[in-house]
Amino acid sequence: MKKLEKHVYVHQLKKEGFSVSAIARKCNLSRNTVYSYLEKDFEEAMDWVNQLQTRKRILDPFQDQILGWLREH
């Protein structure tokens, strides 16, 4: 399940009356993550997911070198 789908599902479960602990168990998330999802509305969650997709990764500067090593072996 993708992050945005999980976010919507967590909100749906909360509206149905599930506790945070029950949601965490059902979704295989930590309670802190469930609280984090519940603090964000849908638009904030979309912005967050878009930010995750576009941010720079720590290994980006080394990507060509790593791919070269993988091609050799």
Biopython code that builds the backbone (N, CA, C, O; Angstrom):
import numpy as np
from Bio.PDB.StructureBuilder import StructureBuilder

atoms = [
    (1, "MET", "N", (0.852, -1.178, 0.000)),
    (1, "MET", "CA", (0.000, 0.000, 0.000)),
    (1, "MET", "C", (0.894, 1.236, 0.000)),
    (1, "MET", "O", (1.825, 1.340, 0.800)),
    (2, "LYS", "N", (0.610, 2.155, -0.889)),
    (2, "LYS", "CA", (1.411, 3.365, -0.991)),
    (2, "LYS", "C", (1.093, 4.315, 0.161)),
    (2, "LYS", "O", (0.063, 4.198, 0.824)),
    (3, "LYS", "N", (2.009, 5.259, 0.378)),
    (3, "LYS", "CA", (1.887, 6.157, 1.533)),
    (3, "LYS", "C", (0.571, 6.937, 1.537)),
    (3, "LYS", "O", (-0.083, 7.045, 2.574)),
    (4, "LEU", "N", (0.188, 7.472, 0.400)),
    (4, "LEU", "CA", (-1.033, 8.273, 0.354)),
    (4, "LEU", "C", (-2.264, 7.401, 0.608)),
    (4, "LEU", "O", (-3.195, 7.819, 1.298)),
    (5, "GLU", "N", (-2.265, 6.193, 0.052)),
    (5, "GLU", "CA", (-3.375, 5.265, 0.304)),
    (5, "GLU", "C", (-3.442, 4.906, 1.782)),
    (5, "GLU", "O", (-4.519, 4.833, 2.373)),
    (6, "LYS", "N", (-2.267, 4.684, 2.367)),
    (6, "LYS", "CA", (-2.225, 4.336, 3.785)),
    (6, "LYS", "C", (-2.729, 5.501, 4.635)),
    (6, "LYS", "O", (-3.426, 5.295, 5.628)),
    (7, "HIS", "N", (-2.373, 6.723, 4.241)),
    (7, "HIS", "CA", (-2.829, 7.913, 4.954)),
    (7, "HIS", "C", (-4.352, 7.973, 4.956)),
    (7, "HIS", "O", (-4.966, 8.198, 5.999)),
    (8, "VAL", "N", (-4.958, 7.774, 3.794)),
    (8, "VAL", "CA", (-6.422, 7.806, 3.683)),
    (8, "VAL", "C", (-7.035, 6.686, 4.514)),
    (8, "VAL", "O", (-8.044, 6.890, 5.188)),
    (9, "TYR", "N", (-6.426, 5.501, 4.466)),
    (9, "TYR", "CA", (-6.935, 4.348, 5.209)),
    (9, "TYR", "C", (-6.887, 4.600, 6.719)),
    (9, "TYR", "O", (-7.824, 4.251, 7.438)),
    (10, "VAL", "N", (-5.800, 5.203, 7.198)),
    (10, "VAL", "CA", (-5.665, 5.522, 8.624)),
    (10, "VAL", "C", (-6.775, 6.482, 9.048)),
    (10, "VAL", "O", (-7.393, 6.295, 10.097)),
    (11, "HIS", "N", (-7.029, 7.505, 8.238)),
    (11, "HIS", "CA", (-8.102, 8.455, 8.562)),
    (11, "HIS", "C", (-9.471, 7.773, 8.543)),
    (11, "HIS", "O", (-10.330, 8.070, 9.374)),
    (12, "GLN", "N", (-9.666, 6.869, 7.604)),
    (12, "GLN", "CA", (-10.933, 6.144, 7.521)),
    (12, "GLN", "C", (-11.149, 5.287, 8.770)),
    (12, "GLN", "O", (-12.241, 5.269, 9.337)),
    (13, "LEU", "N", (-10.099, 4.580, 9.193)),
    (13, "LEU", "CA", (-10.213, 3.738, 10.385)),
    (13, "LEU", "C", (-10.503, 4.578, 11.625)),
    (13, "LEU", "O", (-11.284, 4.173, 12.486)),
    (14, "LYS", "N", (-9.872, 5.751, 11.713)),
    (14, "LYS", "CA", (-10.106, 6.626, 12.866)),
    (14, "LYS", "C", (-11.560, 7.105, 12.886)),
    (14, "LYS", "O", (-12.184, 7.164, 13.945)),
    (15, "LYS", "N", (-12.096, 7.448, 11.705)),
    (15, "LYS", "CA", (-13.498, 7.875, 11.632)),
    (15, "LYS", "C", (-14.443, 6.747, 12.026)),
    (15, "LYS", "O", (-15.528, 6.992, 12.552)),
    (16, "GLU", "N", (-14.020, 5.500, 11.766)),
    (16, "GLU", "CA", (-14.841, 4.341, 12.125)),
    (16, "GLU", "C", (-14.759, 4.023, 13.612)),
    (16, "GLU", "O", (-15.473, 3.148, 14.103)),
    (17, "GLY", "N", (-13.883, 4.736, 14.335)),
    (17, "GLY", "CA", (-13.827, 4.581, 15.781)),
    (17, "GLY", "C", (-12.688, 3.721, 16.300)),
    (17, "GLY", "O", (-12.642, 3.416, 17.491)),
    (18, "PHE", "N", (-11.765, 3.324, 15.428)),
    (18, "PHE", "CA", (-10.622, 2.533, 15.880)),
    (18, "PHE", "C", (-9.684, 3.403, 16.706)),
    (18, "PHE", "O", (-9.542, 4.597, 16.442)),
    (19, "SER", "N", (-9.051, 2.808, 17.697)),
    (19, "SER", "CA", (-8.056, 3.533, 18.491)),
    (19, "SER", "C", (-6.755, 3.615, 17.700)),
    (19, "SER", "O", (-6.568, 2.896, 16.718)),
    (20, "VAL", "N", (-5.864, 4.492, 18.135)),
    (20, "VAL", "CA", (-4.571, 4.638, 17.472)),
    (20, "VAL", "C", (-3.796, 3.326, 17.540)),
    (20, "VAL", "O", (-3.168, 2.924, 16.561)),
    (21, "SER", "N", (-3.836, 2.661, 18.684)),
    (21, "SER", "CA", (-3.135, 1.380, 18.827)),
    (21, "SER", "C", (-3.702, 0.331, 17.880)),
    (21, "SER", "O", (-2.949, -0.436, 17.280)),
    (22, "ALA", "N", (-5.017, 0.292, 17.744)),
    (22, "ALA", "CA", (-5.648, -0.679, 16.845)),
    (22, "ALA", "C", (-5.294, -0.384, 15.389)),
    (22, "ALA", "O", (-5.053, -1.302, 14.605)),
    (23, "ILE", "N", (-5.264, 0.891, 15.034)),
    (23, "ILE", "CA", (-4.886, 1.277, 13.671)),
    (23, "ILE", "C", (-3.440, 0.877, 13.406)),
    (23, "ILE", "O", (-3.123, 0.352, 12.339)),
    (24, "ALA", "N", (-2.569, 1.125, 14.371)),
    (24, "ALA", "CA", (-1.156, 0.776, 14.222)),
    (24, "ALA", "C", (-0.994, -0.723, 13.987)),
    (24, "ALA", "O", (-0.239, -1.138, 13.109)),
    (25, "ARG", "N", (-1.697, -1.529, 14.767)),
    (25, "ARG", "CA", (-1.613, -2.984, 14.587)),
    (25, "ARG", "C", (-2.161, -3.406, 13.225)),
    (25, "ARG", "O", (-1.555, -4.222, 12.529)),
    (26, "LYS", "N", (-3.293, -2.854, 12.857)),
    (26, "LYS", "CA", (-3.967, -3.233, 11.611)),
    (26, "LYS", "C", (-3.141, -2.841, 10.379)),
    (26, "LYS", "O", (-3.120, -3.568, 9.386)),
    (27, "CYS", "N", (-2.472, -1.711, 10.447)),
    (27, "CYS", "CA", (-1.706, -1.195, 9.303)),
    (27, "CYS", "C", (-0.220, -1.523, 9.380)),
    (27, "CYS", "O", (0.542, -1.183, 8.474)),
    (28, "ASN", "N", (0.192, -2.181, 10.458)),
    (28, "ASN", "CA", (1.609, -2.501, 10.663)),
    (28, "ASN", "C", (2.466, -1.226, 10.682)),
    (28, "ASN", "O", (3.508, -1.151, 10.031)),
    (29, "LEU", "N", (2.007, -0.239, 11.436)),
    (29, "LEU", "CA", (2.712, 1.025, 11.611)),
    (29, "LEU", "C", (2.966, 1.248, 13.091)),
    (29, "LEU", "O", (2.315, 0.640, 13.941)),
    (30, "SER", "N", (3.912, 2.120, 13.393)),
    (30, "SER", "CA", (4.092, 2.509, 14.789)),
    (30, "SER", "C", (2.983, 3.494, 15.164)),
    (30, "SER", "O", (2.389, 4.137, 14.298)),
    (31, "ARG", "N", (2.717, 3.601, 16.457)),
    (31, "ARG", "CA", (1.704, 4.562, 16.903)),
    (31, "ARG", "C", (2.114, 5.982, 16.541)),
    (31, "ARG", "O", (1.270, 6.804, 16.186)),
    (32, "ASN", "N", (3.417, 6.272, 16.630)),
    (32, "ASN", "CA", (3.889, 7.616, 16.275)),
    (32, "ASN", "C", (3.592, 7.936, 14.813)),
    (32, "ASN", "O", (3.230, 9.067, 14.486)),
    (33, "THR", "N", (3.743, 6.952, 13.937)),
    (33, "THR", "CA", (3.436, 7.162, 12.526)),
    (33, "THR", "C", (1.945, 7.399, 12.334)),
    (33, "THR", "O", (1.548, 8.258, 11.547)),
    (34, "VAL", "N", (1.124, 6.648, 13.044)),
    (34, "VAL", "CA", (-0.329, 6.849, 12.961)),
    (34, "VAL", "C", (-0.675, 8.266, 13.417)),
    (34, "VAL", "O", (-1.460, 8.950, 12.761)),
    (35, "TYR", "N", (-0.101, 8.712, 14.530)),
    (35, "TYR", "CA", (-0.341, 10.087, 14.995)),
    (35, "TYR", "C", (0.088, 11.098, 13.928)),
    (35, "TYR", "O", (-0.605, 12.086, 13.686)),
    (36, "SER", "N", (1.228, 10.843, 13.297)),
    (36, "SER", "CA", (1.726, 11.735, 12.257)),
    (36, "SER", "C", (0.752, 11.795, 11.079)),
    (36, "SER", "O", (0.481, 12.875, 10.552)),
    (37, "TYR", "N", (0.230, 10.650, 10.670)),
    (37, "TYR", "CA", (-0.737, 10.611, 9.575)),
    (37, "TYR", "C", (-2.015, 11.351, 9.959)),
    (37, "TYR", "O", (-2.603, 12.051, 9.135)),
    (38, "LEU", "N", (-2.440, 11.198, 11.200)),
    (38, "LEU", "CA", (-3.687, 11.832, 11.636)),
    (38, "LEU", "C", (-3.549, 13.350, 11.766)),
    (38, "LEU", "O", (-4.542, 14.071, 11.664)),
    (39, "GLU", "N", (-2.335, 13.836, 11.988)),
    (39, "GLU", "CA", (-2.107, 15.282, 12.092)),
    (39, "GLU", "C", (-2.199, 15.972, 10.739)),
    (39, "GLU", "O", (-2.495, 17.165, 10.668)),
    (40, "LYS", "N", (-1.946, 15.224, 9.655)),
    (40, "LYS", "CA", (-1.935, 15.804, 8.313)),
    (40, "LYS", "C", (-3.298, 15.627, 7.651)),
    (40, "LYS", "O", (-3.911, 14.563, 7.734)),
    (41, "ASP", "N", (-3.764, 16.696, 6.990)),
    (41, "ASP", "CA", (-4.952, 16.522, 6.165)),
    (41, "ASP", "C", (-4.499, 16.010, 4.792)),
    (41, "ASP", "O", (-3.303, 15.836, 4.559)),
    (42, "PHE", "N", (-5.441, 15.773, 3.897)),
    (42, "PHE", "CA", (-5.120, 15.144, 2.618)),
    (42, "PHE", "C", (-4.152, 15.984, 1.790)),
    (42, "PHE", "O", (-3.224, 15.443, 1.189)),
    (43, "GLU", "N", (-4.358, 17.301, 1.751)),
    (43, "GLU", "CA", (-3.481, 18.166, 0.959)),
    (43, "GLU", "C", (-2.061, 18.165, 1.512)),
    (43, "GLU", "O", (-1.099, 18.118, 0.745)),
    (44, "GLU", "N", (-1.922, 18.217, 2.826)),
    (44, "GLU", "CA", (-0.590, 18.164, 3.440)),
    (44, "GLU", "C", (0.075, 16.829, 3.138)),
    (44, "GLU", "O", (1.280, 16.775, 2.894)),
    (45, "ALA", "N", (-0.699, 15.760, 3.153)),
    (45, "ALA", "CA", (-0.148, 14.439, 2.845)),
    (45, "ALA", "C", (0.316, 14.376, 1.395)),
    (45, "ALA", "O", (1.362, 13.795, 1.105)),
    (46, "MET", "N", (-0.451, 14.966, 0.483)),
    (46, "MET", "CA", (-0.039, 14.984, -0.927)),
    (46, "MET", "C", (1.250, 15.770, -1.101)),
    (46, "MET", "O", (2.146, 15.338, -1.825)),
    (47, "ASP", "N", (1.353, 16.920, -0.443)),
    (47, "ASP", "CA", (2.584, 17.714, -0.511)),
    (47, "ASP", "C", (3.763, 16.922, 0.034)),
    (47, "ASP", "O", (4.854, 16.952, -0.536)),
    (48, "TRP", "N", (3.543, 16.211, 1.143)),
    (48, "TRP", "CA", (4.594, 15.417, 1.775)),
    (48, "TRP", "C", (5.067, 14.307, 0.841)),
    (48, "TRP", "O", (6.271, 14.093, 0.701)),
    (49, "VAL", "N", (4.134, 13.598, 0.199)),
    (49, "VAL", "CA", (4.492, 12.513, -0.718)),
    (49, "VAL", "C", (5.240, 13.069, -1.922)),
    (49, "VAL", "O", (6.225, 12.477, -2.363)),
    (50, "ASN", "N", (4.788, 14.198, -2.460)),
    (50, "ASN", "CA", (5.486, 14.817, -3.592)),
    (50, "ASN", "C", (6.894, 15.233, -3.206)),
    (50, "ASN", "O", (7.823, 15.095, -4.001)),
    (51, "GLN", "N", (7.059, 15.739, -2.002)),
    (51, "GLN", "CA", (8.382, 16.128, -1.524)),
    (51, "GLN", "C", (9.293, 14.909, -1.420)),
    (51, "GLN", "O", (10.474, 14.993, -1.756)),
    (52, "LEU", "N", (8.766, 13.788, -0.961)),
    (52, "LEU", "CA", (9.564, 12.571, -0.852)),
    (52, "LEU", "C", (10.043, 12.100, -2.214)),
    (52, "LEU", "O", (11.151, 11.576, -2.336)),
    (53, "GLN", "N", (9.224, 12.280, -3.234)),
    (53, "GLN", "CA", (9.567, 11.808, -4.568)),
    (53, "GLN", "C", (10.582, 12.705, -5.257)),
    (53, "GLN", "O", (11.326, 12.235, -6.117)),
    (54, "THR", "N", (10.633, 13.978, -4.904)),
    (54, "THR", "CA", (11.492, 14.912, -5.626)),
    (54, "THR", "C", (12.758, 15.302, -4.866)),
    (54, "THR", "O", (13.619, 15.980, -5.426)),
    (55, "ARG", "N", (12.888, 14.898, -3.629)),
    (55, "ARG", "CA", (14.066, 15.330, -2.871)),
    (55, "ARG", "C", (15.317, 14.594, -3.346)),
    (55, "ARG", "O", (15.246, 13.501, -3.908)),
    (56, "LYS", "N", (16.448, 15.219, -3.105)),
    (56, "LYS", "CA", (17.722, 14.615, -3.481)),
    (56, "LYS", "C", (18.079, 13.517, -2.498)),
    (56, "LYS", "O", (17.807, 13.619, -1.302)),
    (57, "ARG", "N", (18.681, 12.488, -3.011)),
    (57, "ARG", "CA", (19.103, 11.364, -2.190)),
    (57, "ARG", "C", (20.576, 11.525, -1.835)),
    (57, "ARG", "O", (21.331, 12.193, -2.542)),
    (58, "ILE", "N", (20.963, 10.914, -0.750)),
    (58, "ILE", "CA", (22.333, 11.032, -0.255)),
    (58, "ILE", "C", (23.343, 10.433, -1.243)),
    (58, "ILE", "O", (24.468, 10.918, -1.357)),
    (59, "LEU", "N", (22.934, 9.382, -1.951)),
    (59, "LEU", "CA", (23.852, 8.703, -2.866)),
    (59, "LEU", "C", (23.778, 9.229, -4.293)),
    (59, "LEU", "O", (24.494, 8.722, -5.157)),
    (60, "ASP", "N", (22.953, 10.212, -4.572)),
    (60, "ASP", "CA", (22.822, 10.751, -5.927)),
    (60, "ASP", "C", (24.162, 11.154, -6.547)),
    (60, "ASP", "O", (24.395, 10.843, -7.715)),
    (61, "PRO", "N", (25.047, 11.831, -5.819)),
    (61, "PRO", "CA", (26.325, 12.203, -6.434)),
    (61, "PRO", "C", (27.184, 10.997, -6.829)),
    (61, "PRO", "O", (28.077, 11.130, -7.666)),
    (62, "PHE", "N", (26.933, 9.843, -6.250)),
    (62, "PHE", "CA", (27.750, 8.661, -6.500)),
    (62, "PHE", "C", (27.053, 7.632, -7.386)),
    (62, "PHE", "O", (27.566, 6.529, -7.574)),
    (63, "GLN", "N", (25.903, 7.980, -7.923)),
    (63, "GLN", "CA", (25.090, 7.020, -8.668)),
    (63, "GLN", "C", (25.846, 6.429, -9.860)),
    (63, "GLN", "O", (25.815, 5.214, -10.057)),
    (64, "ASP", "N", (26.517, 7.252, -10.652)),
    (64, "ASP", "CA", (27.234, 6.746, -11.823)),
    (64, "ASP", "C", (28.335, 5.780, -11.422)),
    (64, "ASP", "O", (28.511, 4.741, -12.058)),
    (65, "GLN", "N", (29.079, 6.112, -10.371)),
    (65, "GLN", "CA", (30.155, 5.245, -9.906)),
    (65, "GLN", "C", (29.603, 3.911, -9.410)),
    (65, "GLN", "O", (30.168, 2.863, -9.726)),
    (66, "ILE", "N", (28.537, 3.924, -8.658)),
    (66, "ILE", "CA", (27.936, 2.697, -8.131)),
    (66, "ILE", "C", (27.409, 1.833, -9.268)),
    (66, "ILE", "O", (27.615, 0.619, -9.271)),
    (67, "LEU", "N", (26.732, 2.448, -10.233)),
    (67, "LEU", "CA", (26.223, 1.684, -11.375)),
    (67, "LEU", "C", (27.366, 1.070, -12.176)),
    (67, "LEU", "O", (27.241, -0.041, -12.691)),
    (68, "GLY", "N", (28.477, 1.790, -12.280)),
    (68, "GLY", "CA", (29.661, 1.239, -12.951)),
    (68, "GLY", "C", (30.188, 0.008, -12.240)),
    (68, "GLY", "O", (30.528, -0.984, -12.885)),
    (69, "TRP", "N", (30.257, 0.061, -10.926)),
    (69, "TRP", "CA", (30.705, -1.105, -10.155)),
    (69, "TRP", "C", (29.766, -2.291, -10.356)),
    (69, "TRP", "O", (30.210, -3.429, -10.507)),
    (70, "LEU", "N", (28.475, -2.015, -10.356)),
    (70, "LEU", "CA", (27.501, -3.097, -10.524)),
    (70, "LEU", "C", (27.591, -3.724, -11.911)),
    (70, "LEU", "O", (27.402, -4.932, -12.054)),
    (71, "ARG", "N", (27.874, -2.929, -12.923)),
    (71, "ARG", "CA", (28.018, -3.475, -14.278)),
    (71, "ARG", "C", (29.253, -4.365, -14.383)),
    (71, "ARG", "O", (29.248, -5.347, -15.125)),
    (72, "GLU", "N", (30.301, -4.030, -13.652)),
    (72, "GLU", "CA", (31.536, -4.822, -13.682)),
    (72, "GLU", "C", (31.348, -6.189, -13.051)),
    (72, "GLU", "O", (31.972, -7.159, -13.481)),
    (73, "HIS", "N", (30.505, -6.280, -12.044)),
    (73, "HIS", "CA", (30.366, -7.543, -11.311)),
    (73, "HIS", "C", (29.071, -8.132, -11.588)),
    (73, "HIS", "O", (28.755, -9.202, -11.066)),
]
sb = StructureBuilder()
sb.init_structure("model")
sb.init_model(0)
sb.init_chain("A")
sb.init_seg("    ")
for serial, (resi, resn, name, xyz) in enumerate(atoms, 1):
    if name == "N":
        sb.init_residue(resn, " ", resi, " ")
    sb.init_atom(name, np.array(xyz, "f"), 0.0, 1.0, " ", f" {name:<3s}", serial, name[0])
structure = sb.get_structure()
